[in-house]
Amino acid sequence: MTAPESLIQSLAPAGRLRASINLGNPILAGRDAATGAPQGVSIDLATAFAARLGVPLELLVFDTAAKSVDAVSAGQADIGFFAVDPKRGEHIVFTAPYVLIEGAYLVREDSPLTANEEVDRSGTRVVVGQGSAYDLYLSRELKNAAIVRAPSSPAVVPHFLEQGAEVAAGVKQQLEADARRIGGLRLLPGRFMVIQQAMGCPRARGPGAAQALAAFVEDMKAAGFVQQALARHGVQGASVAPAA
């Protein structure tokens, strides 16, 4: 059933739902190896929301979280998929999270660091993807360590190795995969943060748009859609967020 025209005008004023997709988070989005087409949990949710509104879907694909955030903040995209962060919340209104993702630290095998609490020391350089949730969080939290910004989240470990830095920070699963592929690296035990991955729309679209998007996310969690999407795309290490 098509949504009310007033809601469509708020959420899809161009006559189609423009969804901002960040390929920098491989847990939620990537490209099909055969066709190159975007695929993943974010795309599944965007497709379902466009169907709920009764409008076509247009994917706006970016290689970093920062670019994806900028597209929604500027109103060039109607919805996006982001880690909740107060800085981003200045222009974007978030739903409750639909997925929880762990953030971890990676070091060389011979590093003297053995715990997350040891990272924030003078002389320690922590590499993060520029504009990522980890960049925003660690920029607030780290008082002594220096932050080094890689061009994107997938570039964190290569940048970490090239720069000879002490620590790489990012999505735990991505760091684990890089450690297995490269060798001579290890993750510090546990996690330093939990990312609350949510949907969002431009704050300027008004409360009706935000409420409709929030209700959609709760419906998708309750119906098992998010869990099924995680399983369908072989995502491990991420969990469905509890009901709001």
C-alpha atoms as one frame of an Amber mdcrd trajectory, in Angstrom:
protein
   0.000   0.000   0.000   1.370   3.399  -1.009   2.205   5.809   1.808   0.330
   9.127   2.200   1.366  11.736  -0.356   2.502  14.133   2.385   4.935  11.522
   3.712   6.254  10.757   0.237   6.856  14.477  -0.300   8.835  14.626   2.953
  10.929  11.517   2.417  11.185  11.319  -1.372  10.632  14.822  -2.760  12.371
  13.911  -6.026   9.755  11.228  -6.706  12.195   8.462  -5.853  13.919   7.422
  -2.643  17.587   8.397  -2.840  19.500   6.168  -0.432  23.080   7.028   0.540
  25.161   3.838   0.715  28.601   3.657   2.353  30.802   0.909   0.918  33.448
   1.688   3.554  31.695  -0.592   6.061  31.901  -4.110   4.579  29.550  -5.509
   7.216  26.633  -3.580   5.772  27.429  -2.938   2.106  29.738  -4.085  -0.665
  29.737  -4.934  -4.353  28.693  -8.188  -5.955  31.840  -9.959  -7.140  30.271
 -10.909 -10.464  28.233  -7.832 -11.399  29.767  -5.031  -9.342  26.291  -4.015
  -8.180  25.923  -2.786  -4.574  24.614  -5.425  -2.190  24.238  -5.917   1.538
  22.050  -5.240   4.539  21.857  -1.485   3.810  20.644  -2.112   0.267  18.041
  -4.631   1.471  16.651  -2.128   3.971  16.632   0.700   1.429  14.770  -1.522
  -1.039  12.183  -2.463   1.577  11.638   1.152   2.645  11.187   2.326  -0.955
   8.605  -0.421  -1.396   6.796   0.728   1.755   6.628   4.271   0.374   5.640
   3.001  -3.070   8.397   4.860  -4.919  11.420   3.798  -6.999  14.791   3.429
  -5.297  17.974   5.224  -6.364  21.250   4.216  -4.722  23.882   6.913  -4.208
  27.045   4.944  -3.528  30.078   6.356  -1.670  33.401   4.882  -0.593  33.541
   6.571   2.831  31.174   7.253   5.700  32.002  10.972   5.588  30.807  11.325
   1.981  27.667   9.353   2.751  26.915  11.576   5.748  27.501  14.728   3.706
  25.010  13.607   1.051  22.213  13.230   3.606  23.191  16.323   5.588  22.968
  18.408   2.401  19.646  16.872   1.372  21.157  15.313  -1.757  20.081  11.914
  -0.385  16.845  11.180   1.455  18.032   8.420   3.783  21.307   6.887   4.852
  22.846   4.237   7.067  25.179   5.516   9.758  26.783   4.902  13.081  24.992
   7.129  15.573  27.189  10.055  16.598  26.313  13.449  18.122  28.390  15.338
  15.532  26.416  13.767  12.698  23.211  14.425  14.608  23.519  18.157  13.993
  21.947  17.721  10.545  20.662  14.132  10.576  17.944  12.616  12.753  18.642
   8.985  13.576  16.359   6.049  14.189  17.103   3.641  17.006  19.931   1.297
  15.953  19.161  -1.808  13.939  22.605  -3.440  14.213  25.382  -3.324  16.817
  28.992  -3.576  15.603  32.166  -3.822  17.686  35.125  -1.516  17.205  38.572
  -2.978  17.896  42.260  -2.145  17.898  44.870  -3.975  15.806  48.625  -4.006
  16.457  51.701  -5.822  15.172  52.457  -9.214  16.659  55.516  -7.858  18.494
  53.752  -4.760  19.869  54.124  -4.214  23.648  50.428  -3.261  23.800  48.225
  -5.964  25.317  45.015  -4.150  26.342  42.730  -1.438  24.994  43.416   0.722
  28.032  47.110   0.954  27.100  46.493   2.653  23.740  45.927   6.223  24.949
  49.568   7.086  25.638  51.957   9.713  24.302  53.911   8.405  21.340  51.129
   6.084  20.179  49.676   6.782  16.730  46.207   5.389  16.042  45.130   5.064
  12.407  41.401   5.473  11.633  39.313   6.037   8.514  38.785   9.761   8.046
  35.271  10.827   9.039  34.329   7.344  10.254  32.483   6.735  13.521  35.791
   5.596  14.994  37.450   8.855  13.964  34.673  10.897  15.573  34.654   8.818
  18.768  38.420   8.618  19.263  38.846  12.313  18.466  36.750  12.971  21.578
  38.077  10.186  23.797  41.828   9.956  23.211  43.741  12.493  25.298  47.379
  11.472  24.736  47.639   9.274  21.639  47.779  10.913  18.209  45.200  10.160
  15.511  46.373   9.475  11.957  43.612   9.497   9.335  43.546   7.081   6.412
  41.508   8.043   3.320  38.823   5.437   4.086  38.046   2.617   6.509  39.201
  -0.165   4.116  42.521   1.717   3.756  43.207   1.761   7.519  45.441  -1.312
   7.759  47.487  -0.565   4.613  47.964   3.014   5.884  48.886   1.701   9.348
  51.592  -0.488   7.811  52.898   2.183   5.418  53.132   4.800   8.170  54.685
   2.445  10.720  52.017   3.482  13.222  51.400   1.650  16.484  47.637   0.940
  16.317  44.874   0.583  13.723  41.244   1.098  14.765  38.037   0.076  13.022
  35.376  -2.556  12.435  36.462  -5.677  14.299  35.557  -8.067  11.475  37.453
  -6.051   8.879  40.552  -5.910  11.067  40.330  -9.664  11.712  40.146 -10.331
   7.975  43.150  -8.081   7.305  45.140  -9.778  10.071  44.474 -13.225   8.574
  45.336 -12.053   5.070  48.529 -10.163   5.918  49.919 -12.058   8.908  52.096
 -10.753  11.722  49.198  -8.786  13.214  46.831  -9.314  16.150  43.782  -7.695
  17.690  43.780  -6.451  21.248  41.272  -8.414  23.341  37.677  -7.222  23.550
  36.450  -3.969  22.052  36.948  -0.266  22.682  33.440   0.746  21.587  30.158
  -0.557  20.207  28.832   1.110  17.071  25.083   1.667  17.006  24.236   1.407
  13.314  21.015   3.261  12.460  19.104   4.778   9.573  18.764   8.528   9.283
  17.209  11.288   7.228  17.867  15.038   6.942  16.686  16.812  10.077  15.066
  19.441   7.838  12.540  16.881   6.565  10.547  17.240   9.785   9.220  15.005
  12.570   6.804  13.066  10.370   9.593  11.765   8.149  11.741  10.861  11.148
   8.873   9.025  12.859   8.052   7.028   9.730  11.662   5.961   9.318  11.937
   5.043  13.004   8.772   2.939  12.815  10.117   1.155   9.735  13.330   0.164
  11.531  11.407  -1.208  14.505   9.155  -3.200  12.178  12.160  -4.663  10.332
  13.804  -5.746  13.580  10.611  -7.237  15.009   9.756  -9.110  11.793  13.187
 -10.745  11.641  14.084  -8.900   8.417  17.381  -7.527   9.779  18.459 -10.903
  11.180  17.608 -12.598   7.883  19.569  -9.979   5.936  22.637 -10.508   8.135
  22.395 -14.258   7.542  21.749 -13.881   3.809  24.900 -11.834   3.338  27.029
 -14.005   5.607  27.639 -11.283   8.166  29.239 -12.525  11.379  30.116 -10.632
  14.544  27.248  -8.127  14.259  24.018  -8.475  16.198  20.496  -7.133  15.761
  19.906  -4.225  18.134  17.140  -4.654  20.727  13.756  -3.030  20.229  13.657
   0.673  21.015
